Amino acid sequence: MLRLGLIFDTMSGISQANLAKFKNYEVFTAVYTVITRKIKEQPMSNLQQTTSALMWGDKRFHTWNYEMHEQFDNKVFKVMLDAGFTCPNRDGSIAKGGCTFCSARGSGDFAGSRRDDLVTQFNNVRDRQHLKWPNAQYIGYFQAYTNTYAPVDELREYYEVILQQPGVVGLSIATRPDCLPDDVVEYLAELNQRTYLWVEMGLQTIHNSTSELINRAHDTACYEEAVQKLRRHGIRVCTHIIHGLPQETHEMMLETVSAVARMDVQGIKIHLLHLMRKTPMVKQYEAGLLRFLEQDEYVKLIVDSLEMLPPEMIVHRLTGDAPRDLLIGPMWSLKKWEVLNAIDDELKARDTWQGKYWRKS
């Protein structure tokens, strides 16, 4: 049976936020009885088609935008920041050179400039995005490099100044699973009690052979331990994975999706692998270790992935961005909206949706 909130969404258009209005238990029970009876009267195929189309607004997967409207009843966008960190697999602490796919800006190519202080960065990035969404609220997104790779007092200074900015409703902090010492996790737990907090961690793949090839310098067990550490404090976790990594087959990519679906994580970002100039992966490409995915191939892979994910898992992203002047391939990825529309079309063509084949183990 669907969650009660989804039943209301499906049958009457009443949002989950409006459920709170049903304070009279008898009225609530009566409405629930009528709605569930109507659902039972529908053929299952019609019910599946209805719920898949309407479960998350006009989307067949649990989008970040849908979740933000549920949480804040407003458009909320991430303001991308570069606080000047590095990574332990860049500075020699555990490895050198960084992840082979990662740009010189530590995957923060669209973040503010680290030459500016954080407030200046915040204002600049916010104002650019305000051109599209003038009435939005904001989540401060510490995006570039590893954003817990510093003493906790330094982290506190960075995070708190962004929380003080007008319109900020929360923080999203990108990091690695091997950069979460106890005192940092305790501070994150404190933040989680007073703001809307996400910790975003790069897994990329569950296959340790691939992790070694791309110089992640941690294994899957390390990632799973970090998730458990954060979840003990109720901290939301968003897992990043990449489709199209060197020498990975479709089966290997879907094995990663299946593993993430079983983890206690609340969100996922699925990235298309971009090959960018001046990254170590260029040499791997030249050595024949990397094949670019075709657009149609990627779209089908994404839909396969969505079908495996639990319906409550929030999809923060289904493809990534790369600066045009740095991108070597695949060049079709520059047409982001074309790709996203193709994913929507494939979901409809298959009459499928997020969670169709997910089963709680």
Backbone hydrogen bonds in HBPLUS format (Angstrom, degrees):
<---DONOR---> <-ACCEPTOR-->    atom                        ^
c    i                          cat <-CA-CA->   ^        H-A-AA   ^      H-
h    n   atom  resd res      DA  || num        DHA   H-A  angle D-A-AA Bond
n    s   type  num  typ     dist DA aas  dist angle  dist       angle   num
A0006-LEU N   A0003-ARG O   2.99 MM   3  5.27 121.9  2.34 102.8 117.5     1
A0007-ILE N   A0003-ARG O   3.02 MM   4  6.41 145.6  2.14 149.9 160.6     2
A0007-ILE N   A0004-LEU O   3.10 MM   3  5.03 120.4  2.47  93.3 108.5     3
A0008-PHE N   A0004-LEU O   3.11 MM   4  6.49 160.1  2.15 155.1 158.6     4
A0009-ASP N   A0005-GLY O   3.03 MM   4  6.30 158.3  2.08 142.8 149.2     5
A0010-THR N   A0006-LEU O   2.83 MM   4  5.96 159.4  1.87 146.7 152.1     6
A0011-MET N   A0007-ILE O   2.92 MM   4  6.02 172.2  1.92 158.9 160.2     7
A0012-SER N   A0008-PHE O   2.95 MM   4  5.44 158.2  2.00 141.4 148.0     8
A0013-GLY N   A0008-PHE O   3.03 MM   5  6.17 120.1  2.40 151.7 156.1     9
A0018-ASN N   A0015-SER O   3.02 MM   3  5.41 138.8  2.20 105.1 115.9    10
A0019-LEU N   A0016-GLN O   3.05 MM   3  5.33 156.3  2.11 107.7 115.2    11
A0021-LYS N   A0018-ASN O   2.97 MM   3  5.50 156.4  2.03 113.8 120.9    12
A0022-PHE N   A0019-LEU O   3.06 MM   3  5.71 161.2  2.09 118.5 123.7    13
A0023-LYS N   A0021-LYS O   2.97 MM   2  5.63 131.4  2.21 105.4  91.2    14
A0028-PHE N   A0024-ASN O   2.97 MM   4  6.19 167.5  1.99 158.9 162.9    15
A0029-THR N   A0025-TYR O   2.86 MM   4  6.04 162.2  1.89 151.5 156.0    16
A0030-ALA N   A0026-GLU O   2.99 MM   4  6.18 157.6  2.04 146.0 151.9    17
A0031-VAL N   A0027-VAL O   2.99 MM   4  6.25 165.7  2.01 157.0 160.0    18
A0032-TYR N   A0028-PHE O   2.92 MM   4  6.11 165.3  1.94 152.9 157.5    19
A0033-THR N   A0029-THR O   2.92 MM   4  6.11 158.0  1.97 148.8 154.3    20
A0034-VAL N   A0030-ALA O   3.11 MM   4  6.39 162.4  2.14 151.6 155.1    21
A0035-ILE N   A0031-VAL O   3.03 MM   4  6.24 168.5  2.04 156.5 159.7    22
A0036-THR N   A0032-TYR O   2.94 MM   4  6.09 171.4  1.95 156.5 159.0    23
A0037-ARG N   A0033-THR O   3.04 MM   4  6.10 151.9  2.12 143.7 151.3    24
A0038-LYS N   A0034-VAL O   3.08 MM   4  6.35 155.6  2.14 147.8 153.8    25
A0039-ILE N   A0035-ILE O   3.02 MM   4  6.33 152.7  2.09 149.3 157.3    26
A0040-LYS N   A0036-THR O   3.03 MM   4  6.26 158.4  2.08 146.6 151.5    27
A0041-GLU N   A0037-ARG O   3.15 MM   4  6.40 136.1  2.35 139.9 151.2    28
A0041-GLU N   A0038-LYS O   3.20 MM   3  5.14 130.1  2.46  92.2 105.4    29
A0042-GLN N   A0039-ILE O   3.04 MM   3  5.41 151.8  2.12 108.9 117.3    30
A0046-ASN N   A0043-PRO O   3.08 MM   3  5.39 118.9  2.47 104.7 118.8    31
A0047-LEU N   A0043-PRO O   2.98 MM   4  6.30 157.8  2.03 154.2 161.4    32
A0048-GLN N   A0044-MET O   2.84 MM   4  6.07 165.5  1.86 158.8 161.5    33
A0049-GLN N   A0045-SER O   3.04 MM   4  6.20 158.4  2.09 141.9 148.1    34
A0050-THR N   A0046-ASN O   2.88 MM   4  6.07 157.7  1.93 148.5 154.7    35
A0051-THR N   A0047-LEU O   2.85 MM   4  6.05 176.4  1.86 160.2 161.0    36
A0052-SER N   A0048-GLN O   2.90 MM   4  5.88 159.2  1.95 146.4 152.8    37
A0053-ALA N   A0049-GLN O   3.20 MM   4  6.23 151.1  2.29 138.5 145.2    38
A0054-LEU N   A0050-THR O   3.06 MM   4  6.16 145.3  2.18 148.4 158.0    39
A0055-MET N   A0051-THR O   2.84 MM   4  5.17 134.7  2.04 146.9 149.8    40
A0059-LYS N   A0056-TRP O   3.16 MM   3  5.38 162.5  2.19 120.9 125.1    41
A0354-GLN N   A0060-ARG O   2.94 MM 294  6.33 164.0  1.96 166.9 171.6    42
A0063-THR N   A0061-PHE O   3.02 MM   2  5.86 115.7  2.45 113.6  97.7    43
A0315-VAL N   A0062-HIS O   2.75 MM 253  5.74 175.7  1.75 171.4 171.8    44
A0067-GLU N   A0063-THR O   3.11 MM   4  6.41 161.7  2.15 146.6 151.4    45
A0068-MET N   A0064-TRP O   2.92 MM   4  6.19 155.7  1.98 153.7 160.3    46
A0069-HIS N   A0065-ASN O   3.12 MM   4  6.39 155.2  2.19 147.3 153.3    47
A0070-GLU N   A0066-TYR O   3.00 MM   4  6.30 149.2  2.09 146.4 155.6    48
A0071-GLN N   A0067-GLU O   2.85 MM   4  6.09 152.8  1.92 149.4 156.9    49
A0072-PHE N   A0068-MET O   2.78 MM   4  5.73 168.3  1.79 152.1 155.8    50
A0073-ASP N   A0069-HIS O   2.76 MM   4  4.20 134.3  1.97 114.4 122.2    51
A0137-GLN N   A0075-LYS O   2.92 MM  62  6.37 156.7  1.97 151.2 157.1    52
A0077-PHE N   A0137-GLN O   3.07 MM  60  6.55 157.8  2.12 155.9 152.3    53
A0139-ILE N   A0077-PHE O   3.00 MM  62  6.18 147.7  2.11 142.0 144.1    54
A0079-VAL N   A0139-ILE O   2.84 MM  60  6.06 162.4  1.87 154.9 158.6    55
A0141-TYR N   A0079-VAL O   2.82 MM  62  5.41 166.0  1.84 143.0 143.7    56
A0112-GLY N   A0080-MET O   3.11 MM  32  6.38 146.7  2.22 126.5 131.2    57
A0081-LEU N   A0141-TYR O   2.80 MM  60  5.85 151.3  1.88 170.2 163.7    58
A0143-GLN N   A0081-LEU O   3.13 MM  62  5.73 145.7  2.25 140.6 148.8    59
A0144-ALA N   A0081-LEU O   3.46 MM  63  6.81 168.0  2.48 155.6 159.1    60
A0146-THR N   A0086-THR O   3.35 MM  60  6.01 155.9  2.41 129.2 133.4    61
A0090-ARG N   A0087-CYS O   2.98 MM   3  5.18 157.0  2.03 112.5 115.5    62
A0091-ASP N   A0087-CYS O   3.09 MM   4  6.35 158.8  2.14 161.7 166.4    63
A0094-ILE N   A0088-PRO O   2.96 MM   6  5.68 163.7  1.99 152.8 147.4    64
A0098-GLY N   A0089-ASN O   2.71 MM   9  4.93 149.0  1.80 144.8 135.0    65
A0092-GLY N   A0095-ALA O   2.90 MM   3  4.73 128.1  2.18 164.9 152.7    66
A0102-CYS N   A0099-CYS O   3.04 MM   3  5.34 153.9  2.11 111.8 119.8    67
A0100-THR N   A0214-ILE O   2.93 MM 114  4.97 157.2  1.98 127.6 134.9    68
A0281-MET N   A0100-THR O   2.80 MM 181  4.73 135.4  1.99 145.9 131.7    69
A0106-GLY N   A0103-SER O   3.07 MM   3  5.45 153.9  2.14 118.8 118.1    70
A0108-GLY N   A0105-ARG O   3.03 MM   3  5.33 140.7  2.19 105.5 117.2    71
A0145-TYR N   A0106-GLY O   2.87 MM  39  4.50 170.4  1.88 130.6 132.5    72
A0111-ALA N   A0108-GLY O   3.07 MM   3  5.08 164.5  2.10 107.6 111.7    73
A0116-ASP N   A0113-SER O   2.96 MM   3  5.69 163.5  1.99 120.0 125.2    74
A0121-GLN N   A0117-ASP O   2.97 MM   4  6.26 164.5  1.99 157.1 162.1    75
A0122-PHE N   A0118-LEU O   2.82 MM   4  5.98 164.4  1.84 149.3 154.0    76
A0123-ASN N   A0119-VAL O   2.96 MM   4  6.18 165.2  1.98 151.6 154.6    77
A0124-ASN N   A0120-THR O   2.96 MM   4  6.14 162.5  1.99 153.3 158.1    78
A0125-VAL N   A0121-GLN O   2.93 MM   4  6.11 175.7  1.94 164.7 165.0    79
A0126-ARG N   A0122-PHE O   2.88 MM   4  5.85 162.7  1.90 150.5 156.5    80
A0127-ASP N   A0123-ASN O   2.94 MM   4  5.93 160.4  1.98 142.3 147.9    81
A0128-ARG N   A0124-ASN O   3.19 MM   4  6.42 151.7  2.27 142.0 148.9    82
A0129-GLN N   A0125-VAL O   3.15 MM   4  6.44 160.4  2.19 152.0 156.7    83
A0130-HIS N   A0126-ARG O   2.81 MM   4  5.99 136.5  2.00 146.8 160.5    84
A0131-LEU N   A0128-ARG O   3.37 MM   3  5.72 151.1  2.46 102.0 109.4    85
A0132-LYS N   A0129-GLN O   3.04 MM   3  5.58 145.7  2.16 110.2 118.7    86
A0133-TRP N   A0129-GLN O   3.02 MM   4  6.32 161.6  2.05 147.6 153.6    87
A0136-ALA N   A0133-TRP O   3.41 MM   3  5.61 163.9  2.43 118.9 117.1    88
A0138-TYR N   A0167-GLY O   2.99 MM  29  5.91 165.6  2.01 148.5 146.0    89
A0169-VAL N   A0138-TYR O   2.77 MM  31  5.92 167.2  1.78 170.8 169.6    90
A0140-GLY N   A0170-GLY O   3.03 MM  30  6.45 148.6  2.13 156.3 147.4    91
A0172-SER N   A0140-GLY O   2.86 MM  32  6.15 156.8  1.91 154.0 152.0    92
A0142-PHE N   A0172-SER O   2.89 MM  30  6.25 145.7  2.00 166.3 174.8    93
A0174-ALA N   A0142-PHE O   2.99 MM  32  5.99 167.7  2.00 161.4 164.0    94
A0149-TYR N   A0146-THR O   3.34 MM   3  5.62 160.2  2.39 114.1 115.4    95
A0147-ASN N   A0174-ALA O   2.91 MM  27  5.71 160.7  1.94 153.6 157.7    96
A0154-GLU N   A0151-PRO O   3.01 MM   3  5.45 127.5  2.29 109.4 122.4    97
A0155-LEU N   A0151-PRO O   3.10 MM   4  6.49 158.2  2.15 151.9 158.7    98
A0156-ARG N   A0152-VAL O   2.89 MM   4  6.06 158.6  1.93 149.5 155.1    99
A0157-GLU N   A0153-ASP O   3.23 MM   4  6.42 154.7  2.29 138.2 143.7   100
A0158-TYR N   A0154-GLU O   3.18 MM   4  6.53 158.7  2.23 150.0 154.8   101
A0159-TYR N   A0155-LEU O   2.90 MM   4  6.10 177.7  1.90 167.4 166.7   102
A0160-GLU N   A0156-ARG O   2.97 MM   4  5.84 164.1  2.00 147.9 153.2   103
A0163-LEU N   A0159-TYR O   3.06 MM   4  6.39 156.3  2.12 151.4 158.7   104
A0164-GLN N   A0160-GLU O   3.15 MM   4  6.34 133.0  2.38 141.6 152.6   105
A0165-GLN N   A0162-ILE O   3.06 MM   3  5.40 162.4  2.09 111.8 117.4   106
A0168-VAL N   A0165-GLN O   3.25 MM   3  5.88 159.2  2.29 141.2 140.7   107
A0171-LEU N   A0196-TYR O   2.94 MM  25  6.40 141.2  2.09 147.4 158.8   108
A0198-TRP N   A0171-LEU O   2.98 MM  27  6.38 146.1  2.10 147.1 157.3   109
A0173-ILE N   A0198-TRP O   2.95 MM  25  6.27 160.2  1.99 144.8 149.2   110
A0200-GLU N   A0173-ILE O   2.80 MM  27  5.81 158.2  1.85 132.2 139.8   111
A0175-THR N   A0200-GLU O   2.79 MM  25  6.18 156.3  1.84 169.4 174.6   112
A0179-CYS N   A0176-ARG O   3.25 MM   3  5.52 158.3  2.30 115.9 115.8   113
A0184-VAL N   A0181-PRO O   3.08 MM   3  5.44 124.1  2.40 106.9 120.9   114
A0185-VAL N   A0181-PRO O   3.02 MM   4  6.33 161.8  2.06 158.1 163.9   115
A0186-GLU N   A0182-ASP O   2.89 MM   4  6.12 154.9  1.95 150.9 158.0   116
A0187-TYR N   A0183-ASP O   3.13 MM   4  6.32 149.9  2.22 136.2 143.4   117
A0188-LEU N   A0184-VAL O   2.87 MM   4  6.19 157.5  1.92 151.0 157.8   118
A0189-ALA N   A0185-VAL O   2.82 MM   4  6.06 149.8  1.91 146.5 155.0   119
A0190-GLU N   A0186-GLU O   3.06 MM   4  6.35 146.3  2.18 138.5 147.1   120
A0191-LEU N   A0187-TYR O   2.91 MM   4  6.28 159.7  1.95 152.1 157.3   121
A0192-ASN N   A0188-LEU O   2.85 MM   4  6.06 152.9  1.92 146.7 154.5   122
A0193-GLN N   A0190-GLU O   3.08 MM   3  5.33 144.7  2.21 103.3 113.5   123
A0194-ARG N   A0191-LEU O   2.95 MM   3  5.40 148.3  2.05 110.6 120.1   124
A0195-THR N   A0191-LEU O   2.90 MM   4  5.93 123.1  2.23 159.4 175.7   125
A0199-VAL N   A0236-ARG O   2.96 MM  37  6.25 155.2  2.03 149.5 156.4   126
A0238-CYS N   A0199-VAL O   2.96 MM  39  6.22 159.6  2.00 144.1 147.7   127
A0201-MET N   A0238-CYS O   2.91 MM  37  6.29 156.3  1.97 163.9 171.4   128
A0240-HIS N   A0201-MET O   2.92 MM  39  6.04 157.2  1.97 153.6 152.7   129
A0203-LEU N   A0240-HIS O   2.97 MM  37  5.61 157.6  2.02 143.1 150.0   130
A0205-THR N   A0203-LEU O   2.79 MM   2  5.54 145.8  1.90  98.3  90.6   131
A0204-GLN N   A0240-HIS O   2.75 MM  36  5.74 175.4  1.76 146.5 147.2   132
A0242-ILE N   A0204-GLN O   3.19 MM  38  4.93 170.3  2.20 121.9 119.2   133
A0210-THR N   A0207-HIS O   3.00 MM   3  5.44 124.0  2.32 108.2 121.2   134
A0211-SER N   A0207-HIS O   3.00 MM   4  6.37 159.6  2.04 150.5 157.1   135
A0212-GLU N   A0208-ASN O   2.94 MM   4  6.12 152.8  2.02 144.8 150.5   136
A0213-LEU N   A0209-SER O   3.14 MM   4  6.33 151.2  2.22 135.6 143.7   137
A0213-LEU N   A0210-THR O   2.97 MM   3  4.89 110.3  2.47  92.9 110.2   138
A0214-ILE N   A0210-THR O   2.93 MM   4  6.23 147.5  2.03 155.9 164.1   139
A0216-ARG N   A0211-SER O   2.94 MM   5  5.23 170.2  1.95 152.3 153.9   140
A0215-ASN N   A0212-GLU O   3.20 MM   3  4.96 157.6  2.25  97.4 104.0   141
A0223-TYR N   A0219-ASP O   3.37 MM   4  6.77 151.8  2.45 142.7 149.9   142
A0223-TYR N   A0220-THR O   3.04 MM   3  5.05 115.3  2.47  95.1 110.8   143
A0224-GLU N   A0220-THR O   2.96 MM   4  6.30 162.3  1.99 157.6 161.7   144
A0225-GLU N   A0221-ALA O   3.00 MM   4  6.20 155.9  2.06 148.6 154.9   145
A0226-ALA N   A0222-CYS O   3.07 MM   4  6.30 152.4  2.15 143.8 151.1   146
A0227-VAL N   A0223-TYR O   2.99 MM   4  6.33 157.2  2.05 154.1 160.1   147
A0228-GLN N   A0224-GLU O   3.11 MM   4  6.36 163.7  2.14 147.5 151.2   148
A0229-LYS N   A0225-GLU O   2.96 MM   4  6.19 152.9  2.04 145.3 153.1   149
A0230-LEU N   A0226-ALA O   3.04 MM   4  6.31 158.2  2.09 152.3 156.6   150
A0231-ARG N   A0227-VAL O   2.86 MM   4  6.03 164.1  1.89 156.5 161.7   151
A0232-ARG N   A0228-GLN O   3.05 MM   4  6.14 138.2  2.23 143.7 151.5   152
A0233-HIS N   A0230-LEU O   3.03 MM   3  5.64 154.1  2.10 113.4 121.1   153
A0235-ILE N   A0230-LEU O   3.26 MM   5  5.43 162.2  2.29 139.0 134.2   154
A0234-GLY N   A0231-ARG O   2.92 MM   3  4.63 164.2  1.95 102.1 106.5   155
A0266-GLN N   A0237-VAL O   2.96 MM  29  5.56 135.9  2.15 142.1 155.5   156
A0267-GLY N   A0237-VAL O   3.08 MM  30  6.23 136.6  2.28 154.0 149.2   157
A0239-THR N   A0267-GLY O   2.98 MM  28  6.26 159.0  2.03 136.4 131.5   158
A0269-LYS N   A0239-THR O   2.81 MM  30  6.13 156.4  1.86 152.3 152.5   159
A0241-ILE N   A0269-LYS O   2.93 MM  28  6.33 160.7  1.97 171.4 177.6   160
A0271-HIS N   A0241-ILE O   2.89 MM  30  6.16 163.9  1.92 151.5 157.0   161
A0243-HIS N   A0271-HIS O   2.83 MM  28  6.18 165.6  1.85 175.3 175.3   162
A0273-LEU N   A0243-HIS O   3.00 MM  30  5.99 150.0  2.09 170.2 161.4   163
A0248-GLU N   A0245-LEU O   3.18 MM   3  5.74 160.7  2.22 139.8 137.4   164
A0253-MET N   A0249-THR O   3.05 MM   4  6.40 159.0  2.10 152.5 158.0   165
A0254-LEU N   A0250-HIS O   2.98 MM   4  6.23 161.2  2.01 154.6 159.3   166
A0255-GLU N   A0251-GLU O   2.94 MM   4  6.11 138.1  2.11 139.8 151.6   167
A0256-THR N   A0252-MET O   3.13 MM   4  6.48 146.2  2.25 143.0 150.8   168
A0257-VAL N   A0253-MET O   3.14 MM   4  6.56 154.7  2.21 143.1 149.8   169
A0258-SER N   A0254-LEU O   2.86 MM   4  6.05 161.7  1.90 146.6 151.5   170
A0259-ALA N   A0255-GLU O   2.99 MM   4  6.18 152.3  2.06 142.4 149.4   171
A0260-VAL N   A0256-THR O   2.98 MM   4  6.27 159.6  2.02 152.9 158.0   172
A0261-ALA N   A0257-VAL O   2.90 MM   4  6.14 155.3  1.96 152.6 159.8   173
A0262-ARG N   A0259-ALA O   3.15 MM   3  5.30 136.6  2.34  98.2 109.8   174
A0263-MET N   A0260-VAL O   3.01 MM   3  5.06 148.9  2.11 102.5 112.3   175
A0314-ILE N   A0266-GLN O   2.91 MM  48  6.21 166.1  1.93 146.9 142.2   176
A0268-ILE N   A0314-ILE O   2.92 MM  46  6.37 146.5  2.03 162.5 165.7   177
A0316-HIS N   A0268-ILE O   2.86 MM  48  5.86 146.7  1.97 150.2 159.8   178
A0270-ILE N   A0317-ARG O   3.00 MM  47  5.84 177.4  2.00 136.1 135.9   179
A0275-LEU N   A0329-GLY O   2.88 MM  54  5.46 176.2  1.88 176.0 175.6   180
A0328-ILE N   A0275-LEU O   2.75 MM  53  5.43 170.9  1.76 165.8 163.4   181
A0277-ARG N   A0326-LEU O   2.76 MM  49  5.18 159.2  1.80 147.3 153.5   182
A0282-VAL N   A0279-THR O   3.10 MM   3  5.87 165.2  2.12 122.9 127.0   183
A0283-LYS N   A0280-PRO O   3.27 MM   3  5.97 138.6  2.45 115.5 122.1   184
A0284-GLN N   A0281-MET O   3.02 MM   3  4.90 116.1  2.44  92.5 108.8   185
A0285-TYR N   A0281-MET O   2.85 MM   4  6.16 151.2  1.94 152.8 160.9   186
A0286-GLU N   A0282-VAL O   2.91 MM   4  6.19 158.8  1.96 148.9 154.6   187
A0287-ALA N   A0283-LYS O   2.96 MM   4  6.11 132.0  2.20 134.8 147.3   188
A0289-LEU N   A0284-GLN O   2.96 MM   5  5.40 161.8  1.99 164.3 158.4   189
A0288-GLY N   A0285-TYR O   3.00 MM   3  5.21 161.2  2.04 108.3 113.4   190
A0298-TYR N   A0294-GLU O   2.90 MM   4  6.14 156.5  1.95 154.8 161.4   191
A0299-VAL N   A0295-GLN O   2.89 MM   4  6.13 163.5  1.92 158.7 163.1   192
A0300-LYS N   A0296-ASP O   3.10 MM   4  6.29 166.8  2.12 148.6 151.4   193
A0301-LEU N   A0297-GLU O   3.03 MM   4  6.18 151.4  2.12 141.4 149.9   194
A0302-ILE N   A0298-TYR O   2.86 MM   4  6.12 151.4  1.94 152.4 159.7   195
A0303-VAL N   A0299-VAL O   3.08 MM   4  6.39 160.8  2.12 150.8 155.3   196
A0304-ASP N   A0300-LYS O   2.93 MM   4  6.15 160.0  1.97 147.7 153.6   197
A0305-SER N   A0301-LEU O   2.95 MM   4  6.14 148.0  2.05 139.1 148.1   198
A0306-LEU N   A0302-ILE O   2.85 MM   4  6.19 160.1  1.89 155.3 159.7   199
A0307-GLU N   A0303-VAL O   3.09 MM   4  6.27 158.4  2.14 151.4 156.1   200
A0308-MET N   A0305-SER O   3.00 MM   3  5.37 142.6  2.14 107.6 118.3   201
A0309-LEU N   A0306-LEU O   3.18 MM   3  5.32 150.1  2.27 105.1 113.5   202
A0355-GLY N   A0306-LEU O   3.01 MM  49  6.51 150.4  2.10 138.4 141.4   203
A0357-TYR N   A0307-GLU O   2.90 MM  50  5.41 153.9  1.96 137.6 145.0   204
A0313-MET N   A0310-PRO O   3.07 MM   3  5.60 159.6  2.11 117.7 124.0   205
A0326-LEU N   A0323-PRO O   2.96 MM   3  5.42 152.8  2.04 114.0 122.6   206
A0327-LEU N   A0323-PRO O   3.07 MM   4  6.15 135.1  2.28 154.1 167.3   207
A0333-SER N   A0330-PRO O   3.19 MM   3  5.90 158.5  2.24 115.4 121.4   208
A0334-LEU N   A0331-MET O   3.14 MM   3  5.87 170.1  2.15 120.8 123.8   209
A0335-LYS N   A0332-TRP O   3.11 MM   3  5.86 161.7  2.15 119.7 124.4   210
A0338-GLU N   A0335-LYS O   3.15 MM   3  5.40 122.7  2.50 102.1 116.4   211
A0339-VAL N   A0335-LYS O   3.12 MM   4  6.47 152.0  2.20 151.9 160.1   212
A0340-LEU N   A0336-LYS O   2.97 MM   4  6.31 163.5  2.00 154.7 158.8   213
A0341-ASN N   A0337-TRP O   2.89 MM   4  5.96 158.6  1.94 143.5 149.5   214
A0342-ALA N   A0338-GLU O   2.98 MM   4  6.12 147.6  2.09 137.9 147.0   215
A0343-ILE N   A0339-VAL O   3.00 MM   4  6.37 144.5  2.13 147.1 156.8   216
A0344-ASP N   A0340-LEU O   3.09 MM   4  6.44 161.3  2.13 149.0 153.0   217
A0345-ASP N   A0341-ASN O   2.89 MM   4  6.16 156.6  1.95 147.1 154.1   218
A0346-GLU N   A0342-ALA O   2.92 MM   4  6.10 151.7  2.00 142.6 149.9   219
A0347-LEU N   A0343-ILE O   2.99 MM   4  6.24 157.5  2.04 152.7 158.4   220
A0348-LYS N   A0344-ASP O   3.08 MM   4  6.36 158.4  2.13 148.1 153.6   221
A0349-ALA N   A0345-ASP O   2.84 MM   4  6.04 158.6  1.88 148.5 155.1   222
A0350-ARG N   A0346-GLU O   3.03 MM   4  6.15 151.8  2.11 145.4 151.5   223
A0351-ASP N   A0347-LEU O   3.02 MM   4  5.90 113.5  2.48 130.1 146.7   224
A0352-THR N   A0347-LEU O   2.98 MM   5  5.27 168.2  2.00 152.2 156.2   225
A0351-ASP N   A0348-LYS O   2.98 MM   3  4.74 141.8  2.13  95.0 107.0   226
A0356-LYS N   A0353-TRP O   3.21 MM   3  5.69 156.2  2.27 140.0 136.5   227
A0358-TRP N   A0355-GLY O   3.16 MM   3  4.74 157.4  2.21  95.6 102.4   228
